[in-house]
Amino acid sequence: MKILIKNATLISMSEKRKKIEENMDIKIEGNQIVGIGQNLNDSTVTKIIDATNKVVMPGLVNTHSHVPMSIFRETVDGYALQDWLNKKIWPMEDKLTKEDIYYASLLTFLEMVKTGTTTINDMYFMTEEILRAANNIKVRLQTSRTLTGQNSAEMQQRIEELNCLLENNMGKQQRITFNIGIHGLYTSNRECIQQCVAFAKEKNLPIHIHFCENKQEVEDIKTLYHTSPIEVLEQEFSFQKLILAHCVCLTNEDIAKLKNFKVSISHCPISNLKLGCGIAPIAEMLAQGINVSLGTDGQGSGCNLDLFETMKYTALLQKGIQQNAKLLPAYEILKMATINGAKALSLEKEIGSIEEGKKADIILLDLSNSVVAKPLNDLFSTIVYNAKGTNVVTTLIDGEILMENRKTLYEEAPIFEQCQKIIKRIQ
Ligand SMILES: [Zn+2]
């Protein structure tokens, strides 16, 4: 399919085009962006999208989630992380069937498309069902089979399951990529972690892991490993490409050490606030040149997948806790939600900005009737502070139009109904 997006206000997020450009056209052939300019015309295009009065920007990248946890939305109020997992989540997860995982994943992918996220990084289990849902909705997904184990034999079994998943699926579908998802240092012992890292090296894949989400976790790691979390990283994970989710409880010395790793942070402020974990010191991480991207975490703790909301929290929290209004200008926040996310997932050559040769993962925002976008002064700030996922009217992933003028390709009601039934059954 050849698509021509006409007359856009373009925010490309590319190094070459940092300014907002008006009256821009974007030409797409198959899954690729092939032209960006004014007055592009091509009589062979099969579809024209009129972007008059609309903002065209790269689809957002969510670097930490648990895709099927959509069904646990609003089950968390009043629980701290460990309590919530032990008393609520893990007992419910034990009851989940493959079909449940499939429907819960459909709900998440639908939510992505409807709120402008085009790529998501997932950590869960029964991953074949998550892949089935991703192929149905056609989103871009990076996933794994989460590794946790109480002993070496149990961990080996999980690694074999992940190996099987990789053998069957890696490289087969270009929207789908993989990493090595390890739940956390506090849920596996050192020997198990060593097995995971050895496997990641063998497969040459990055590791995605929860890291220093709250004080309790840091204490548990100290007890289990007889040293600090950052030292465990130094001892066991050096040279490995890492995606660290959360990083709430880090000191400035820890951050200085982190700089030496091939590391990206997935900052999940809403989940961190809701679980009473705290606020990650990301302004310091950015100052040290560490790549910081944005995540929502599962909807159980993160409420929803609306990365526009996450962008606003990210900016406000750092300005507030550091008592420094100059921190994190709106454009930096937009980078965190797009190109920094792509870098975290090793996909920066393919997505994260609108550039010729990149994949057509593009969203259109309509702010023309939004009272909170009037008057329009600074568009970057308007998007960060006053846009919402529901302002996204059209979503393209891999050159396919998955939502146009708020209408998706999918039967939404049966997905909603099924998910309501699941949570009723397992609660
Ligand atoms: Zn998480």
Residues whose N, C-alpha, C, O or C-beta is under 5 A from the ligand:
A	BS01	ZN	D297 G298
